Amino acid sequence: MQRVMGVIQARSGSSRLPGKVLLPLAGRPVLEWVIRAAKEVHGLEEVIVATTTEPGDDEVENLAVRLGVRTVRGSVDDVLGRFLKAVDGLQADAIARFTSDCPLLDPEVASVVLGAWPALPSPYTLSTVSPPCLPRGLDAEIASMAALERLATHLTTPELLHHRTHVTSYLYTHPQDFAVLGVTVHPDASDLRVTLDTREDLALIEALVERLGDRPPAWREVVSSLRKDASLVSINAGVKQKHLEEG
C-alpha cells in the first residue's frame, strides 16, 4: 500500500499580495479553503502544512493548529527542504503537493491523480501540469520520495537553487532525467487563471465564490462560469505569471 502525504506550502510573505494566504474569502481564510479541500482528497494518509520560520508565519501555524493540521516550519526559499521535513519519519512513498494560493482546488481532480498513482510502474511524477490542461490554480500533482530526495541532492548550485523554491519545477524542465506522466482533462482550459497572486486574482476568485458557494468547486463549474462570462475573465486578464527565477 502506497503511503502518500499531502503537503501544503504556505507563507504569509508575498511580493505582489502580502498576507494573501490569510485573507478572508467568504468568511474563512484562503489557507482554510486549501486545507478543507486537501482533507477531501481520497487516498492521503495525512495533510501537513509546511510554512516558514519567519515570525509573520506564526498565524499560519496557528490557523493550521486550529484546523487540526500538523505544521512544520523551515526556510523561506528552500520549499523543497520544507516538504522533506514535513514527511520526515512518516515512511512516505510520495507527496501530493498543494499550494496555499490555490483556494479553488478541486479535491476530485487530486483524487483521480492519487487513484492512478499505485497502478503505474513507479513513476517519479504524475500530474495535470504536463501537458497543461487545467486553469492555473487547479492543478494536482504527486511526486515520489525518490524523485524529491534526488532533487534535494542535485539542486545545490546557485543557478539551480530557484528550483528548490518551486519544489517540482526541475522535474518538468528536465524530462530526460525524470519520468513525468500527465493526467489530462477535456476540454483544455489552460488559458484560464484562478490562482491567487494579485488583487485582481482575488477579485476574480471572490466573484467565483459568490456564484459557486462556500465549498470546494468542481473544476468544470469554474471553467463553465468563466467561459460563460467574459467579464469575469477580464478581471485578471492583465496579470502576468512570474518567471521561475522570480520565486
Secondary structure, 3 states (H helix, E strand, C coil): CCCEEEEEECCCCCCCCCCHHHCEECCEEHHHHHHHHHHCCCCCCEEEEEEECCHHHHHHHHHHHHCCCEEEEECCCCHHHHHHHHCCCCCCCEEEEEECCCCCCCHHHHHHHHHHHHHCCCCCEEECCCCCCCCECCCCEEEEHHHHHHHHHHCCCHHHHHHHHHCCHHHHHCCCCCCEEECCCCCCCCCCECCCCCHHHHHHHHHHHHHHCCCCCCHHHHHHHHHHCHHHHHHCCCCCCCCHHHC
